[in-house]
C-alpha cells in the first residue's frame, strides 16, 4: 500500500528530503541549548562571571536563531511536499478513474469516489506532512536528548528507559482499538455523500412530493452514525493524552526526587557529581523527550485516522480496468457495419441470468436501425457493447468486420457517437459544450450541426446566442433543448456510427421527425441506431429490432413486423389508438 502511494510523490521528493534534514538541524540546535544553559548557570551565574555570561548568552541567542530558521525551513518544505503529494495523488486517482470501464465504475459509488478524492486525500496529506516533519523530529529529539542526558547522568536517564515501554504498549492498544472504527466511519461518509448527491440531483422531485422531512430524517440518520462512531473512536484516542501526561509527570517527579538528592550530595559541584545547571538541563531534556513522544503519539493518531483513507485510495489505484487495448490494435474503422455474433452479456459475471442472451444481428453500413422494446428490455445494454463501454460475456461484437476487442479503444470510440438517455452538459458556453465533439470545429460547423439537430433556433433566441453559459448539468436549459444540444455535439464527431439512446424523448414528434429527416439527407453513410419508446420514431427505419427480456423477438421493416410480430403489433396499436383518441 505505502509503495503504491509513494509513487505519487514524484517531483516533490527533494522537498520531502529537505524537510527532515532541516528538522534534524533544528533538533541539534534545541539539544545544544540546555547544555549552554547548564554552562551559563554553573560557570557564569553561580560565579558572577559577567564576561562569560555575555559570551554564552550570545551563543545561546545564535543557537536559538538558527533553530528558528531551520524550523521555518522545515515547515516550509514539509508543507510544499505534502501539498504536492496530495495534488499528484488526486491527479493519479482521477486519471485512474478515467481509465475505468463502466463495470469498474459500478464497483465504486459516486459518493465513495468523491470521498476518496477529497476527505481521504486530505487525511493522507495531513499525515504525510506530520510524517516528514514531526515523525522525523520526534525520534531525533528523543534520541539526541537521551544521549545528552545520558552523558550528564546515566542513572537518572534510566527513568526514561523505564517509562518508554509503558507508553509504547498503551499507544499500541489505542491504535488497534480505534482503527476499525475509523474504517467504518469513512464507509459511512460514502453513504452520506451519496444521500447528499441524490437529494441535490432530485431536489425538484423532493419538493414536488413534499418529501423534505423524509430526506432530512435520512440525512440525520447517517449523520448520527458518523457522530456516534467518531465519538466512540475519539473516546479511545482520548486515553492518549492522560497516558502521556502520566508518563511525563512521573518522570518529572522521579527526576526531581533523585536529582535533588544528587545535587545535595555533590554540593552543586560538577566534579563531585550532579550540579544545579546539569539538573536544570536534565529537566529540559526530560521535557524534550516526553514532548517528542507526545508529538509522536499525535502523529500516531493521525496515521491511525489516515490509514483507513490510505487503504481506500489504494483500492482505486489498484483497480485495473476490465477493458484494455490489445497488443497490436487495429487503428482504423473502415465503415459503420455492425455484427453481433452469439452475444450474451452479464453486468456481474457471477449472475446466473444474462442481461442479453443469444443476440445475432447484422447491420450494414449506412443503415438506419430502430430498436424498440419495453423498459428493462436491455436496449441500452445492447448498444453500449458497440464502443466497448462494456465487454461481452459470450460471443463477439464486430464493427467493419473486426471484433471490437481488437481495436484501439480511442479509435473505436471516436468512430461511434453516443447520445445517451441521460446525457450531460458541462458548465461552460454552448460553443464549449459543442466542441466536445470536435475541438477544432469552426463556428460555421457548430451552426450546421445545430441546424441538423433542430437546436439553432432556440440558441439564437438566447441573448448571447452560442456564447450562452450553460450551468452545471445543463440545469438552465429544458430537457428538449439539452437533448438537441447533445445530438449536435455527437454530429460534430462526424461518426461512422451514431447511436441515439431514447435521446428525442423530450422533444415533440414534429421536431423528432425533422431531426430524423436531417439525418437521412445529411449523413446517409453513417450507421444510425435509434432506441425509442415511440413507434413513430422508428417506423421509417431500414430495419427495426424488437427486444424483450434481453432477446431479439423480431426484426424487419415496419410493414413486415406489423404483419408478423405480435409484440410490435401490440405496441403500435396501443400508441396509434391513443393518438386517434386524442
N, C-alpha and C positions, 0 to 999 in steps of 0.2 A: 504493500500500500504506500509506504513512505517513498519508495523508489519511484513509483509512478507519479506521485505528486511533485517530487523534487525536480522532475523533468521540466516543470513549468517555471523554474527559477530563471533559466537561460541567461539573458544579458544582465541579470541582476545578481550574478554570482559574486562580482567584485564588491558591490556594497554589502552583500551578505558576509563576505570575509573581512571587510574593513571594520564592520561594527564590533565583532568580537576582539579584534586587535586593539581598537581604541578603548573597549571595555576593560581589557586586561591592563592597559596602561593607566586607566583611571583607578583601577583597584590597587595597583602598585603604589600610586601616589597616596591613596587613602590609608594603605597599610603603613607607609612611612610616617604619616602624620602622628600617630600615637608614640612612635619611637622618638620623634623630635620633641613631643610634649614631655616625655619622660626626661629627656636631656635638659629641657628647659627648667623643669621643676627641680631635679636633683642637683644640677651643676650651675644653674643660673639663679632661680628664685631663692632656693634654700641658702645659697651662699651670697646673695645680694650682688652678684656679678653682672652689672648693667651692660658692659660691652658684649658679654657672652649672650645675655638676654636679647639684645638688639640683633646680634648675628643670627641666633637660632630663630628669632621672630621673623626675620626677613626670609630665611629658608622655608619657614612654615607658610608664609604668605605665597611664596613662589610655588611650593608644592600644592597648596590649595588652589591656586590659579590654574596650574597645569591640570589638576584633577577636574576642575570645572570645564576647561577647554576639551579635554579628552572625553568627558561625559557628554558634552553637547555634540561633538562629532559622532560619538557612538549612537546617540539618539537620532541624529540626522540620517545616518546610513541605515539604521535599523528601520526607520520609517520609510525610506526610499525602497529598501529591499522588500519589505512586507507589502507595500502598496503595489510595487511592480509584480511581485509574485501573485498577488490577488488578481491583478489585471490579466496576466498571462493565463492564470487558472480559469478565469471566466471565459477568456477567448478560446482556450482549448476545449472547455466544456461545450461552448456554443458551436464551435467547429465540429465537434463530435456529434452533436445533435443534428446538425445539418446533413451529416452523412448517413443518419439513421434511415432505415426503411420505415414504412408505415407500421410494420409489425414490431419493430424496435421501439418506436414511439408509443405504441399501445401498451408496452410494459411499464412505462412511467406515466403517471398522471400529469396533467398540465401544472397543477398546483405543486406537485413534487419537484418538477424541473425548475419552476420559479424559485422554490425554497432553496434548492441546491445552488442556484446561480446567485442568490442574494444572501440570505441568512447564513447558510453553511459556509460560503466562501468568506464572509465577514468573520465568522468564528475562526476559520483557519488562518486568516490574515492576522488577527489579534494574537493567536497562539504563536504564529511564526515570528511576529515582532518581539514578543516576550522571549521567545527561544533564542533568537540571535543576539539579544541584549541581556535580559535578566537571567536566562538559563545559563549563559556563559559567566555573567557577572557573579552570580551566587556561588557556584563551585570555586571560582578563582578567589573570591573574597574569603570563603570559608577556609580554603587551603592556605592562602598566604597569611591570614590572621592566625590560623592554627600553628603554622611554622614559626611565626613571630612570637606568639605567646609561649610556644614550646622552648624557644631559645631563651626566654626570660625565666620560666619556672616550669619544669617538666611535670612535677607532681600536681600542681594546680590545673595544668592543661588536661589531666586525666578526667576532670569533672566533665569537660565537653565530650570526651570519648564515651563516657557512661550514658550521657543523655541522648546522644545521636541515635542509637538503635531504637530507643523508645519512640522517638519521633518518627523514624522510618516505618516501623510497624504500624503506628497509628495512621500515617498517610496512606499506606497500602490498603488498610481496611476501609478507609473512607473512599478510596478510588474504586475498589471492587464493588462497593455498595451503590455508589452514585452513578457509575457509567451506564448500567442497563436502563436506569430511569431516563437519562438524557437521550438515549436511543429512542425510547418510546415517545418522548416529548417531540422530537423532530419529525417522527412519523405523523404525530397529531398535527403538527404545523402544516404538513402537506394537505391534510383534510381541511384545515382552516382556510388555506389559500384556495382550495377547490370550492369551498362554500362561498367565499367572497367573490370569486370569478363567476361562478354560476349565478349568484344573485345580481351582479352588475350587468352580466350579459342579458339576463331575463328580467330586468327591473320593470319593464313595461308590463310584462305578464304578471309579475308580483303585484303591481299596483292595480291592474285591471281586475284581478281576482281578490283584491284586498287581503293579501297573504303576508303583509308586513310583520304581523305578530308572530306568525309561524316561522318566518325566516329569522326573526330576532331570537326566538327560542332555540332554533337550530344553531345559530352562531354562538349564543350564550352557552349552550351545552358543550360545544367543542372548546370554547374559551375556558370553561371551568375545568375541563380535562387537563388543558395545558397548565392552568393555575395550580391545580392540585398536585400534578406531577412535579412542577417546578418547586413548589413548597416542600414536597417530600425530599427532593434532591438537595435543596438548599438547607433543610434541617440536618441532613447528613454532613454537608460541607461545612455547616456552622461549627462542627466539632473541631475543625482545623484551627481556628483562632484560639480557643481556650487551651488546646493541646500545645500550641506554640508558646502561649503565654506561660503555661505551667512549666514547660521546659526552660524558658528564658528566666523566669523569676527564681526557679530552683537553682539554676546556675549562678545567678547573681547573689543569692543568699549564701550558697556554699562558698563562693569566691570571697564574699565579704568576711565570712566567718574564718576560713582558713587563711586568707590573705592578710587580714588584720593581725592574726596571731603571728604570721611570718614576719611582718613589718616590725612588730613589737620585739620579737626575738632578735632581729638583726639591728634594732635601734635605728632603722632607716638607712643603714649603710649598705650600699650595693655590694661592697667587697665581702661583707659578712652574711648576706642573704638578700631578701627582697626589700627594695626601697619603696618610698612613697610614690615616686614617679613611675616606677615599674608596676606597682599595684594599679595606679591610675590607667596605665597602658593596658593592663590585663582586663580592666573593666570595659575599656573601649573595644578591645578585641573580642571580648565576650558579646558585647552588643553587636559588633560587626558580624560575628559568626552566626549568632542567633537570628539577627535580622536577615542575613543572607539565606538562612534556612526558611525563614518566614516568606521571603520573596520567592524562594524555590517552591514552596508549597502553593503560593499563588499561581505560579507557572503550571504547577502540577494540576491545580483545579481547572485552569484554562485549557490544559491539554485534555483533561477528562471530558470537559464540555465539547471541545473541538474534535475529539476522537470519533464521536458518532458522526459529525459532519464530514470528517475525512473519509470515513467508510462510505457514506452516501455519495460523495463526489467521485470516489474511486469506482463505484458501481457504474456511473455514467461513462467515465473514461475507459473502463474495461469492456463496456458493451460493444460488441462487434456487429457491424451491420450485416443483416441477413442477405443483402443484395450488394454484390461487388462486381467489378469488371472482370471479365475472363482474361487469360494470359495474353492472347492475341485477338483483341476485339475488332469487330467489323466497324469501320469508321464512316460508312456511308449508307444511308437508307435510300434505295433506288426508287421506290414508289410507295403508294399507300395501300397496297393489298394486305389483307389480314386473313390469317387462318388459325382456327382453334382445332387442335388435334387431340381428341380424347381427354379434354381438360377437366380435372376435378380440383377443387380448392377448399382449404380449411384455413380460417384465421388462426386457429390454435391446432397445431399438428396432433395433439392428444385427443382432439374432439372426434367422436365416433361418426357424427353426421356431417357430411361436407356441405359447405355453403353452395357450391356449384358442383354438379356431377355430370360426367359423360357429355361434355359440350363439344360438338363437332360443327364447325361453321366456316364457310368461305365467303369473304367479302372482296370483290375485285376492286382494284384501284380506281378512285373517282366515283364510286357508287355512293348513293345516299341510302343509309340503312336506319330504319326506325326500330327501337326496342321498346316493347310495350309489356307491362306486367303490373300486377298489384304491388302495393307497398310490402317490402320484405321479400320480394321475389329474386333479389340479388342482381338487379340490373347494374347498379353502381359497381358491385364487386367484379362483374364481368369485364367492364371497360377499364378498370384500374389495373388489370393484368397486362394490358397492351403496352403501356410505357414502363412496366416493371415497378409500379408502386408497391405491388406485392408479387411474389413468385408463385407459380402454380404448384400445387401439391402433387399432381399427377398430370401426365401429358405434356403438351407444349403449345406455346402461342408463337406464331410466325408473323413477321412483318416483312414484306417484299421477299418472301420465301426463305427468310433467315430466322432461326429461333431467337427470340428477343434476348435470351440469356447470353447470346454470342455477340451482341452489340456493345459498343462503348455506351455506357449509361447516358452520358451527356448528349451524345449524338442521337440516340434513340429518343430521348425526351425532348430534344429540340425539334424533332420531326413530328411530335404529337402535341397538339394544343388542347388543353382541357378547360372547359368552362364548367366548374363543379357545381353541384347542387347547392352547396353552401360556400360560395366563393367569397373572397375577401378583397377589399380595397384597403390601401395603406395610407397613412397620414401623409399628405403632400398634395400637390396640384393635380388636376386631371391629366395634364401632359405627363407629369412624372409617373403617374399610375399606368398610363397607356404605354409608356416606354419600357415597362417591364417586358412587353412583348418584343420590342426591338429598341435597343438603346440608341441606335443611330437613326431612328425614323425621323423624317422631316415633318414639318408642320402639315404639309400637303398630304403626306401619307397618313398621319394621325387623323386628319379630317376625313379622308377617303374611307378609312376603316370605320369611323364613327357613322358615316353616311350608310354604309352597308349594315351596321348594327342598329340603325334607326336611333342613334344617340345624338347625332349632330344638332338636331332641332332643339332639344332641351338644353344642351350645353351652351349654345349660342344665346339662349334666353337668360342665362346667368349673367349678372353684371360684368363679371371678369372672364366670361367665356371659358376657354381652355385653360386659363390660369386660375380658375376657381379652386379654392383649397378644399380638399376632402379630409374630413375628420377621421380619426382612427376607426377602422372597421366600416367606413362609409356611412356613418351614422347621420350625416346631414343630407343624404340623398334617399329617394324612395327605393323600395325593393326592385321595381321595374327598371328604374334608372341605373341602379347598381348592376343588375344583370346585363343590361345593354353595354355598359362600360366594360364589363368583364369579357363580353363577346368581342368587342372591338380590340381589346388588349390581346385576345387569343388570335385574332385575324392578323395582327401585326407580325406574328411569328412566321407568317406565310407557311403554314404547316402542310405536311403531306397527309396528315390525319387530323381531323377536327372532331372532338367529342363534346357534345352538348348534353350534360347530365341534368335533365329537367331544368335547364337554365332559362327557359322562357315562361316559367310557371307564373311569374309576377307581371307579365305583360298581357295586354288584351289580344284576342285572337287575330284581329286585323294586323297589329304590329308583328305578331308572330308570323303571319303569312308573308308579310313584306320582308322580314329577315330571311325566311327560307327561300323566297324568290331571289333575293340578292345573292345568296349562296349558290344557287343554281346557275345564275348568269355570270357571276364574277369569279368563282373558284370552282369551275367544273372538274378540274383534275384532282381536287382534294377529296379524299375519302371522308364522308360526313356521317357521323353516328349520332343519332338524335334519340335520347332517352326522354320519354314523355309519359304523362298520365292521360293526355287528351289524344283521342284517335285523330282529330283534325290536324294535329301537329306532325303525324307520321303517315297519313293516308296517301300522300303523294310520293312516298319514298320508293326507291327501286326494289327494296326488299324490307320486309317487316318481320322482326323476330318476336315471337310471343314467349315470354318466360314465366314460369310458375314453379315456385319452390326450388329454384336453382337448376331447373331443367328446361330445355327448349321444347315447348309443346306445339310449336308450329312455325313455319316460315314461308314467305311468299309475298306476292303483291297484295294490295288492299282487296282487289276483287277475288283473288284466289282464296285468301283467308276468310273472307266474308261468306264464301260458299262452302268451305271445308272445315273451318276451325270453330268449335263451339265457344271457346273462351273469348276469341276475338268477336264473335257474333254477339255474345252477351255484353261485352264492354261497349261495342258500337251501338247496340240497341238502347242500352241504358243512357248513354250520352246523347244520342240523337233524339230520343224521345224526350229527354229532359229539355233539349234545345227547342223542340216543337212546342212543348207546353209553355215555355216562356214566350 
